[in-house]
Amino acid sequence: MEEGMKQRVNWCMNRLSDRDTEAMAAAELEALARSLGPEALAAFVGAISDARPADRPPLRRHSLRLLSLLASSHPAPSLAPLLPRMLSSALRRLRDPDSSVRSACVHAVRSIFASSAAAAAAAAVPALLRPLEDALLHEQDSCAQLAAALCLAAAVDASSSAAADDDDEVVARHLRRLLPRLVKLLRGSAFKAKPALISLLGSAAAAGGAAAPPSSGSSCPASPIPRRRRLGGEEGRRRGARGARRRREGPLARLQGLLPLLLRIPEIR
């Protein structure tokens, strides 16, 4: 049965490269993707992941759209074991010269991470984020940098939107560790896709990456600094007011206040 399904998928994929048969083949593949049972998902993902860089853009683009369709139309628990493989297949398109293929890659990544968060697998989200982070931090091609930043922003948005409140903190802790590296990347001259990176910083901040870790509620240990030095004087009052203001502000508001300062740095303009 799986062999017959693979042959059908390959037949349709080959016809995606022909303008006369592209619409018919795309409709047949989408209908097949929606009707798959859990036991056939792995074979289908393997069949649509075989697209090569030499293939025509319609084939590369539709293979990514099928990944998005799978992630949005099948139960998240059924797809959970396949998500790393689906993500790896999508990330092969970061360097694609066709902008429509890179756009489809961003949409596929968003759908994959929404499925991961909906599967109550928030603990797995940081592991899924790491390939995107590696691509963002090490890519030298400007198109790949742009695609990696947009994909990572889409992944963060989807994970924080679909995850339960308790699971949000798992993603937020990971983003708090990542945020300094993103700011350092923004200040450097090697990264060219600055607007996309700023958008990513906004997504990370909105997801809790710029927030301070929650207080445990335990009392702080006694400080060796005299009390009058910590609390007295005009400087102490100013620091207290600044701390209260930061606690009132959300993470996104703090990021918006930070961006004008960052944009004054010559390397960022």
N, C-alpha and C positions, 0 to 999 in steps of 0.2 A: 504493500500500500504506500509506504514512504517513497519507494523508488518511483512509482507512478506519479506521485505528487511532485517529486523533484523534476521529473521530465516535463510535467505540465508547467511548472514554474519556469524552467529554463526555456521552454518554447515561447512562453509569454515574454520573458525578459529579452530574448533575442528580437522580438517584434517591437519592443519599445524604441529601438534605434531607427525604425522606419516610420516616417511621418504618416504614411497611409494607414498603418496598423497600430500606431501608438495609443490612440484613445481606446480602441477595443481591447488591447492587451492590458492597459492600465486598469480598465474597469473589471476585467476578468481577475486580475491579481488582487484587487481590493475586495472583490466578492469572496475569493478564496481565503484571504487573510481573515475576514470576519467570520467565516464558517469553520475555521480550524478547531479541532478538539485539542485538549491539553497534551495528548500524546504526540501530536504532529507539529507542535510549535517549534521544537528544536530543529527538526529537519527543514522547516520553512525558513527559519532564521539563517540556517547554514546556506540554503539555496540563494537567498537574496543578498547574502554577504559576499558572494563571489565576484561582485562587480569589480572590474579592473580599471586603473587610470586611463587605459587606452579606449575604454568603452565611451560611447557618445554621451553627452550631457543628459539627455532624457532618461537613459538607463540609470546613470548614477543618481540623478535626482529622484526618480521613482523608487529606487531601492531604499532611500532614506525616508521617503513618505510612507513606505510600507512599514518601516520600523515604528514610525509615529502612530500609524494606524493600529499596529499590534498592541502598542503600549496603552492606547486609549480605549480599545474595544475588547480587551480580554481581562479577566480577573487578575488583580495584582499578585496574589499568591501563586498563581500558575506561571506567571512570568518571572518571578523573583530569581530563580536559578539562572535564567537566561540574560538578565540585565547586564552583567559585565561583558558578555559576548556581544550584545546589541550595542553597548556603548563603544566597545572597541571597533566595531564595524563602522559606527558613525564617525568616530574620530579620524578614520583614514581619509576623510574628506576635508579636513582642516586646510590642507594645502591645495585644494582643488582650484584651478584657475577660473572656473565659472562661478560667478557670484550667486546665481540661483541655486547651485548645488550647496554652496556654503550656507545660504539661508535655510535650505531644507535640513542641513546638518544641525543648525541651532534649534529648529523646531523639533527634530528628533530627540535631541538631548533633553529639551524641556519635557517632552512626553515621557521619556525614560525615567527621569528623576521624579516626576509626579507619580508614576507607577510605583517607584521604590518607596516613596514616603507613604503612599496609600496602603502599601503592604505592611505597614507598621515595622519597617525595617530601617528605622532611623540610624541604628548603630552601623548599618552598612553604607550610609550616605557618605561619610568621610572617605571611606575606601574607594567609592565610586568617583569622588571629587578629585582624588590625587592624580589620575591620568590627565585630567583637564588642567590642573595646576601645573603639572610638569610641562605640558605643552605651552601654557601661557608664559612660564618663566624661562623657557629655553628656546622657543621658536625665534628665528631671525628674520623670516619672511614677513613683510608687513601685512599681507592678506591673511596669513596664518595667525598672526598676532591678533588681528581684528576678529577673526572667527573664534579663536580660543577665548578671548575676553567675552564675547557675546554668548558663547556656549556656557561659560562658567557662570555668568550673570543669570542666564536662563535656568541653569541647574539650581542655583541658590534660591531664586524666586519660586521655582516649582517645589523645591523641598520644604521651604518655610511655609508655603501656602497649604500644602497637602498634609503636612505632618501634624500630629496631635500636639497639644500644648506641652506635655511632658517630653516629647521627642524633640521639640524645638531647641531645647538647651543642648542636646547632643551636637546639632549643627552649629549652634552659636559658639560653643566652646572651640570647635574646630576653626571657625571663621576668625575668632579672636587671635588664634595663633597665626593665621594666614595674613591678617590685615597689615601688620608691619612690613611684610615682604611686598605686598601690593603697593604700599606707599613708596617704598624704596624703588620699586620698578617704575612708578610714575615719575619719580625725580630723575631717573636716569635718561640718557640720550639714546640708548639702543632700542628702546621700545617706542614704536612709531604710532601705534593706535591709541593715542592718549584719550580721545573722547569715549571710546569703548571701555577703557580701563576706569575712567571716572564713573561711568554707568555701573560697572561692576562694583566699585567701592560703595556706591549708593545702595546697591542690592545687598551687599554684605552688611552694611550698617543697619539697613532696615530689618534684616534677619537677626539682629542682635550681636553682630560681630564687633561693633564699636561700644557695646554696653559693658559696664563693669560687671565682674562676676557677682552673683547674688551673695548677700551676706549670710553667713551660717547662723547668725543669731547669737553666737557665743560672745562673751565679753572679751575685749582686747586685753592683752597682757600689759602690765604696768610698764610705762616707758621710763627710761632713765633720765629723760629730759625733764627739767623742772616744770611744774604745771604753769607757773606764771610765764615761762618762756613759750609754751605751746599755745596758750590761750590769751595772753595779755597783749596789749599794744594794738596800734592801728593795723599792722601787717597781719596779725592774727584775725582781726575782724574782716579784713579784705579776703583772706583765704577762706574763711567760713562762708562768706557771701558767695564766692566763686563756686565752692563745693555744693552749696544749696542750689545754685542756678544750674549746675551740671546735672544734678539729680532730677530737676524738674524737666530738663530738656530730653527729648527722645534721641536715640542714636542717629537718626537721619538728620535731625536739626543740627546736631553737633558736627556731622560731616559737612553739611551745607555751610556752616561757619568756618570750617577748615579749608574748604576748596579755594576761596579767594586768596588765602595766604599761599597755598600751593601753586596757584596759577601765576603768582608773581615771580616764581623761580624761572629764569630764562630757559632752562632746558625743557620746561613743560609746555611753553607756548609753541 
